[in-house]
Amino acid sequence: MDSTASPGYTTISNHIIAEVRRNRLSNQKALFTLRRLMPGEVIADFSAGTISSEPTYLTVQVSDDKHITLQPEFLQYINHSCEPNVFFDTTLMQLVALREINPDEELVFFYPSSEWEMTQSFQCHCGSNNCLGEIKGAAFLSNEIIPQYRLTDFIQSRPAKRKAKKVA
């Protein structure tokens, strides 16, 4: 089915609060909200589909040796941005709006907000004026960058360890 609200995208699946859509040019999947969301609003509760001691590009880190896949599964299509509009609260297991989000807007989060050292770093092309370029995880963020983002309780507990690491 085609999405008339987002030209260039095809709707893959509908989940009442959001739709997974595929970009017709890049084939990349993304999650788009279907309604207005307000700052602080809980968008969805989530749980651990699987728990692993090793990270993958699909897991979210919740402790030093605990990485989870997200349930409901459609939340895995929330992509990265250096200007996020949602946050995965891994203590309360809730997806939360960081600012007002309009209907048909892509939901995006800041990957280092929940990942200490990412298993697959990548070059970000989010288009934000504050784009950080290479995304490797919170361990590699400078002291100037950290306060600009909401971080999970696990990542916030790591600053002393982060300071000891060389920041690239």
C-alpha positions in Angstrom: 0.0 0.0 0.0 1.2 3.5 -0.8 1.5 6.3 1.7 0.0 9.4 0.4 1.2 11.4 3.4 4.9 10.8 2.6 5.7 10.9 -1.1 8.7 8.7 -1.9 7.7 6.1 0.7 5.7 2.9 0.6 3.9 1.8 3.8 5.1 -1.6 4.9 3.0 -2.1 8.1 0.6 -0.1 10.3 0.8 -0.3 14.1 -2.0 2.1 15.2 0.4 4.8 16.6 2.9 4.6 13.7 3.7 3.1 10.3 6.9 1.4 9.0 7.6 2.9 5.6 10.2 2.0 3.0 12.0 4.7 1.1 11.4 4.0 -2.6 14.9 5.2 -3.6 17.1 3.8 -0.8 15.0 0.9 0.4 15.7 2.1 4.0 12.8 1.4 6.4 11.7 4.1 8.9 9.0 4.6 11.5 6.6 7.5 11.1 4.1 8.7 13.7 0.4 8.8 12.7 -0.6 11.4 15.3 0.7 14.5 17.1 2.9 13.7 20.1 3.7 16.1 22.9 7.0 16.4 24.8 7.3 13.8 27.6 4.5 11.7 26.1 5.0 8.0 26.4 4.6 6.7 22.8 4.9 3.0 23.6 5.9 0.6 26.3 8.5 -1.9 25.2 10.1 -5.1 26.4 13.0 -7.3 25.6 12.2 -9.7 22.8 15.6 -11.3 23.3 18.4 -10.7 25.7 22.1 -11.2 24.7 25.5 -10.6 26.3 26.8 -9.4 23.0 25.5 -6.4 21.0 24.3 -6.4 17.4 23.3 -3.6 15.2 19.6 -4.4 16.1 20.0 -4.4 19.9 19.7 -1.7 22.5 22.2 -1.7 25.4 20.7 -1.8 28.9 23.8 -2.7 31.0 27.4 -3.6 30.5 26.6 -7.1 29.4 22.9 -6.9 28.5 21.6 -6.0 25.1 17.9 -6.4 24.1 15.9 -6.6 20.9 12.8 -4.5 21.1 9.3 -5.7 21.4 7.1 -4.6 19.8 9.4 -5.3 16.9 8.3 -2.3 14.7 10.3 -0.1 17.1 13.5 -1.4 15.6 12.8 0.9 12.6 13.5 4.0 14.6 16.6 5.4 12.9 19.4 7.6 14.2 19.6 11.4 14.1 21.9 13.8 15.9 18.7 15.8 16.4 16.4 13.1 18.0 12.7 13.5 18.6 12.3 10.3 20.8 14.2 8.6 23.6 14.3 4.9 24.7 14.0 5.0 28.4 15.6 1.6 29.2 14.9 1.9 33.0 11.1 2.4 32.6 11.0 0.5 29.2 9.2 3.3 27.5 9.6 5.2 24.2 9.2 8.9 25.1 8.7 12.0 22.9 11.5 14.6 23.4 9.6 17.4 21.7 6.4 18.0 19.9 6.2 15.6 16.9 3.8 16.2 14.0 1.8 13.5 12.3 3.8 11.8 9.4 7.1 12.8 11.0 9.8 10.2 11.2 10.7 9.0 14.7 14.4 9.2 15.3 16.7 8.7 18.3 20.3 9.4 19.2 22.0 6.0 19.1 24.7 6.9 21.6 22.0 7.7 24.1 21.8 4.0 24.7 25.0 2.5 23.2 28.3 2.7 25.0 30.4 1.3 22.1 28.5 0.5 19.0 29.2 -2.8 17.3 29.0 -1.0 13.9 30.0 2.6 13.7 28.7 4.6 10.8 29.0 8.0 9.1 25.8 10.0 9.9 24.1 11.9 7.2 21.1 13.1 9.3 21.4 16.7 7.9 21.2 18.3 11.3 23.3 21.5 11.8 24.8 19.7 14.8 25.5 16.4 13.0 28.4 14.6 14.7 29.6 12.8 11.6 30.9 9.4 12.7 28.7 7.7 15.3 30.5 5.2 17.5 28.8 5.3 20.8 28.7 7.4 24.0 32.2 6.3 25.0 33.5 8.6 22.2 31.5 11.7 22.9 33.2 14.8 24.2 32.3 16.4 27.5 30.8 19.3 25.5 28.5 17.0 23.5 27.2 14.9 26.4 24.9 17.6 28.1 23.1 18.2 24.7 21.4 14.8 24.8 19.1 12.8 27.1 21.0 9.6 27.9 19.8 6.3 29.4 20.5 5.7 33.1 23.1 3.1 32.1 25.0 5.5 29.8 24.8 8.3 32.5 26.4 5.9 35.0 29.4 5.6 32.8 31.1 9.2 32.7 34.0 8.3 35.0 34.8 5.4 32.7 34.3 7.5 29.6 36.7 10.1 30.8 39.5 7.5 30.9 38.9 6.6 27.3 40.5 8.5 24.5 37.9 10.6 22.7 38.4 10.6 18.9 
